Amino acid sequence: TLLGQTPLRLRQSLAREELRQLITEGQEAGILKPIQQDLAQNLFVAASQPVTQFTTSVTRVPSIQRGASTSEALRIARRQSAYILTVLQESQGEIVGCVRVIDLLLDKAPRVQTVTPILRIPSSDSHIKALILMQSERAELACVGDRQGNTVGLLLARDLTNAVFGEK
């Protein structure tokens, strides 16, 4: 290790600093607009943070049991102003998927049928790694778990993108 960092970490740190310098020079030269520099800076800050900083407690996202009636699911969503619901396995209470409220409204089935399997992300992943994975899988919701497989929290794709765009 050099300077208390592994060679890989040192290279990453130097590369990040070089990119920051290029962005600053680009703005000074009039190539980049301030909003573009802000976006790049937000990406640098968010990318280095652990995914656990963006998780939401499991209890904060409303849930339904697998096989629940559509009317019950919509009632829960309305009451909690939710756009997405977690779906729990009836016997264990384990999160097995999610369903978007818009899909419930469009489906018009008496029971919740279209359940998207839950994406699982290790708690050791970075913000950017989780964002790329969720985008590539087109997942709006993911379960973040520790090494033992315990759920640490839920991850909403909008929270990851809001961090990049500087929104709260």
C-alpha positions in Angstrom: 0.0 0.0 0.0 1.1 3.5 -0.8 -0.2 6.5 1.1 -2.4 4.1 3.2 -4.3 2.9 0.1 -4.2 -0.1 -2.1 -2.9 0.5 -5.6 -6.4 0.1 -7.1 -8.0 2.6 -4.6 -5.2 5.0 -5.3 -5.7 4.8 -9.1 -9.4 5.3 -8.7 -8.9 8.3 -6.4 -6.4 9.8 -8.9 -8.8 9.1 -11.9 -11.7 10.7 -10.0 -9.6 13.8 -9.2 -8.4 14.1 -12.8 -12.1 14.0 -14.0 -13.0 16.7 -11.5 -10.2 18.8 -12.8 -11.3 18.3 -16.4 -14.9 19.3 -15.4 -13.7 22.5 -13.7 -11.5 23.3 -16.7 -14.4 22.6 -19.1 -16.6 25.1 -17.2 -13.9 27.7 -17.1 -13.4 27.3 -20.9 -17.1 27.7 -21.5 -17.5 24.1 -22.7 -19.6 23.0 -19.8 -22.6 24.8 -18.4 -22.9 25.2 -14.6 -25.8 22.7 -14.5 -23.6 20.1 -16.3 -20.9 20.6 -13.7 -23.4 20.2 -10.9 -24.7 17.0 -12.4 -21.1 15.6 -12.7 -20.3 16.7 -9.1 -23.5 15.1 -7.8 -22.6 11.9 -9.6 -19.1 11.8 -8.0 -20.5 12.3 -4.5 -23.3 9.8 -4.9 -21.2 7.2 -6.6 -18.8 7.0 -3.7 -21.5 6.4 -1.1 -22.6 3.0 0.1 -26.0 1.9 -1.1 -27.2 1.6 2.5 -27.3 5.4 2.7 -30.2 5.4 0.3 -32.3 2.6 1.8 -35.8 3.0 3.2 -37.1 1.0 6.1 -39.2 -2.0 5.0 -42.0 -0.7 7.1 -42.1 2.6 5.2 -43.2 0.9 1.9 -46.7 -0.5 2.1 -47.1 -4.2 1.5 -49.8 -6.7 0.5 -49.9 -10.5 0.7 -49.4 -12.5 -2.4 -52.9 -13.2 -3.9 -54.5 -10.1 -2.3 -57.5 -8.6 -4.0 -56.8 -5.7 -6.3 -59.4 -3.5 -4.5 -57.5 -4.1 -1.1 -54.2 -3.3 -2.8 -55.5 -0.1 -4.3 -57.1 0.9 -0.9 -53.7 0.4 0.8 -51.9 2.4 -1.9 -54.4 5.3 -1.7 -54.3 5.4 2.1 -50.5 5.6 2.0 -50.1 7.7 -1.2 -47.9 4.9 -2.6 -47.0 4.2 -6.2 -45.5 0.8 -5.5 -46.3 -2.0 -3.0 -44.2 -4.8 -1.8 -45.7 -8.3 -2.1 -45.2 -10.7 0.8 -45.2 -14.5 0.8 -48.3 -15.4 2.7 -46.7 -17.9 5.2 -43.3 -16.4 6.0 -44.0 -12.7 5.4 -40.9 -12.5 3.2 -40.8 -9.9 0.4 -41.0 -11.8 -2.9 -41.8 -9.1 -5.3 -43.5 -5.7 -5.9 -46.4 -4.3 -7.9 -46.8 -0.9 -9.3 -50.2 0.8 -8.6 -50.5 1.8 -12.3 -50.3 -1.8 -13.3 -53.1 -2.7 -10.8 -55.3 0.0 -12.3 -54.6 -1.1 -15.9 -54.9 -4.8 -15.2 -58.4 -4.7 -13.8 -58.1 -8.3 -12.5 -59.9 -9.1 -9.3 -56.7 -10.4 -7.7 -53.1 -9.1 -7.9 -51.6 -11.2 -10.6 -48.6 -9.4 -12.1 -45.9 -9.4 -9.4 -42.4 -8.3 -10.4 -39.8 -10.5 -8.6 -37.7 -8.5 -6.1 -34.2 -7.6 -7.1 -31.6 -8.3 -4.3 -28.6 -6.1 -3.9 -25.8 -6.6 -1.4 -25.4 -3.9 1.2 -21.7 -3.7 0.3 -22.6 -2.3 -3.2 -22.0 1.4 -4.0 -24.7 3.8 -5.1 -23.5 3.7 -8.7 -23.3 -0.1 -8.9 -26.9 -0.4 -7.5 -28.1 2.3 -9.9 -26.6 0.6 -12.9 -28.1 -2.8 -11.8 -31.5 -1.4 -11.2 -31.5 0.5 -14.5 -30.4 -2.5 -16.4 -33.0 -4.7 -14.8 -35.7 -2.0 -15.1 -36.3 -2.4 -11.3 -38.1 0.3 -9.4 -37.6 -1.4 -6.1 -34.9 -3.7 -4.7 -34.2 -5.4 -1.4 -30.8 -4.6 0.1 -29.4 -7.5 2.2 -26.4 -8.1 4.4 -23.9 -11.0 4.1 -26.2 -13.3 6.2 -29.2 -12.6 3.8 -31.0 -10.4 6.3 -32.9 -7.5 4.7 -31.3 -4.1 5.6 -33.8 -2.0 3.8 -35.5 -1.3 0.5 -34.0 0.7 -2.3 -36.2 2.8 -4.5 -34.7 3.7 -7.9 -36.0 7.2 -7.7 -33.9 7.8 -4.5 -30.8 6.8 -6.4 -31.5 9.0 -9.4 -32.6 11.9 -7.2 -29.1 11.8 -5.5 -27.5 12.3 -9.0 -29.9 15.1 -10.0 -29.5 16.8 -6.6 -33.2 16.4 -5.6 -34.4 15.6 -2.2 
